[in-house]
Amino acid sequence: MQIDATNADLREIPVEKIERNPENPRLVFRPAEMETLQESISQHGVQVPISVFRKEKTFILIDGERRWRCCLKLNRKTIPALIQEEPDPLTNLLLMFNIHALREQWDLMTIAVKLPKVVELLAKRLRKPPTEEQISKETGLRRGVIRRCKLLIDLPERYRKELLGELNKPKSQQKLTEDFFIEMERALKTVERAMPTVIDNKNRVRNVLIAKYKDNTIKDITDFRYLPMIARAERVQADRGAATRSLTRVFDQNSYSIAQAYEDSVSDAYSERDLIVRTSQFLERLDALTERDLDDELRGLLEALFARLSRLLGKSR
């Protein structure tokens, strides 16, 4: 869905008679970005008209809130606008989402805040809960983005507020990002399924992990991907008891990191499985080789490999 400007009326309208759209998911307007746009408008004016619909004696924004905010600060009297018919509530929301899909400007959390309402209104229209594919088609959001939004939606309110506070900071000053919470929530969901007794209180565990990330005990958000691997220790024939102890220790206030827990519990087992997989693939490639495929370099490498394997297998007997 895109804005249909074919029947819109292009006019200069009073800036003071415009109101923000309450359904606009965008909540964060970073000062540096706004200052750059404001400087452009000050020098060159508004080059792209905003889009609005009339509601009684005012105009409601569909697209162009940043341009409108800048004009307010610059005390501009009017702004060019495409005036359209008032959309129904669902269409209004979907317009917001599709504008984002075209420009990739909004933070993920701002989308997540409004997504439940989209799902609710779509369900009323369809008379059944919409599928992920239907949500994607209507909003213009990729299915992967929708899944990531759901992880943020499910966060307790205190963490959503903390994240929104971080998003209002310049990017360089943000510590707890959307990706941090997404990686953490994915990991904790898997741990809960695989080892439900390890997490006694999820908010307590969240607080521990946030503290460890802030003090650099957890050095990178990708470290969270080790947690599911530890929780699934039995899949690689690793010691479940050692994995349980490592996770329990990670989830306590201390200097024990996720990376260290992985090394202490399942690292060797995963390395062994990786070696088995790679060796199997190598043997399949060897089966396809003929004498004519062997140049001097490859022949030399295979002979060196044969010598090392002979020594290794000889020692194991």
Summary of the structure (lengths in Angstrom):
residues: 317
radius of gyration: 27.8
end to end distance: 69.0
largest distance: 90.8
contacts: 883
relative contact order: 0.07
helix: 64%
strand: 9%
